[in-house]
Amino acid sequence: VSIRQVVRRSIYTSIFTLIPVTALLIFGESTLSDFAFALLVGILAGTYSSIFVASPVLSLYKAWRAGSVRRSPRSA
């Protein structure tokens, strides 16, 4: 599975999850609106993490496993 497919799937999942959460936020009572806001923040944070944190880490890990990433020498 390519990273591009994973990113696309994350974006689609987030968009289609945000639709009912937004409806709860707009049309729900105060308790539901508070819960929907917490869900909204969590979905946005998870999407950001999946796209901008996990994807580059996975790319670096794959490159490291293939042996193409070299460590810089450390001075004592």
C-alpha positions as CSV (number, residue, x, y, z in Angstrom):
1,V,0.0,0.0,0.0
2,S,1.5,3.3,-1.0
3,I,1.6,6.3,1.3
4,R,-0.4,8.3,-1.2
5,Q,-3.3,5.7,-0.8
6,V,-3.1,5.9,2.9
7,V,-3.2,9.7,2.9
8,R,-6.1,9.7,0.5
9,R,-8.0,7.2,2.6
10,S,-7.3,9.2,5.8
11,I,-8.7,12.4,4.1
12,Y,-11.8,10.6,2.8
13,T,-12.5,9.0,6.2
14,S,-12.1,12.3,8.0
15,I,-14.4,14.2,5.6
16,F,-17.2,11.6,5.7
17,T,-16.9,11.4,9.5
18,L,-17.0,15.2,9.8
19,I,-20.4,15.4,8.0
20,P,-22.5,13.8,10.8
21,V,-20.3,15.4,13.5
22,T,-21.0,18.8,12.0
23,A,-24.7,18.0,11.9
24,L,-24.6,17.2,15.6
25,L,-22.7,20.4,16.3
26,I,-25.2,22.5,14.5
27,F,-28.5,20.8,15.3
28,G,-27.7,19.0,18.6
29,E,-28.6,20.2,22.1
30,S,-25.9,21.7,24.3
31,T,-24.6,18.3,25.6
32,L,-24.5,16.8,22.1
33,S,-22.8,20.0,20.8
34,D,-20.1,19.8,23.4
35,F,-19.5,16.1,22.5
36,A,-19.5,16.9,18.8
37,F,-17.0,19.6,19.3
38,A,-14.7,17.2,21.2
39,L,-15.1,14.7,18.3
40,L,-14.4,17.4,15.8
41,V,-11.1,18.4,17.5
42,G,-10.1,14.7,17.8
43,I,-10.8,14.0,14.1
44,L,-8.9,17.1,13.0
45,A,-5.9,16.2,15.3
46,G,-5.9,12.6,14.1
47,T,-6.1,13.6,10.4
48,Y,-3.2,16.0,10.9
49,S,-1.2,13.3,12.7
50,S,-1.9,10.7,10.0
51,I,-0.9,13.0,7.1
52,F,1.9,15.2,8.5
53,V,3.5,13.0,11.2
54,A,2.9,9.3,10.5
55,S,3.5,9.4,6.7
56,P,7.0,10.9,6.9
57,V,7.9,8.6,9.8
58,L,6.9,5.6,7.8
59,S,8.9,6.9,4.8
60,L,12.0,7.3,6.9
61,Y,11.5,3.9,8.4
62,K,11.2,2.2,5.0
63,A,14.3,4.0,3.8
64,W,16.1,3.0,7.0
65,R,15.1,-0.6,6.5
66,A,16.3,-0.5,2.9
67,G,19.7,0.9,4.1
68,S,19.5,4.2,2.3
69,V,19.5,6.4,5.4
70,R,22.9,7.0,6.9
71,R,23.5,8.2,10.4
72,S,25.6,11.3,10.8
73,P,28.7,10.8,12.9
74,R,28.4,11.9,16.5
75,S,31.2,13.8,18.2
76,A,32.0,13.0,21.8
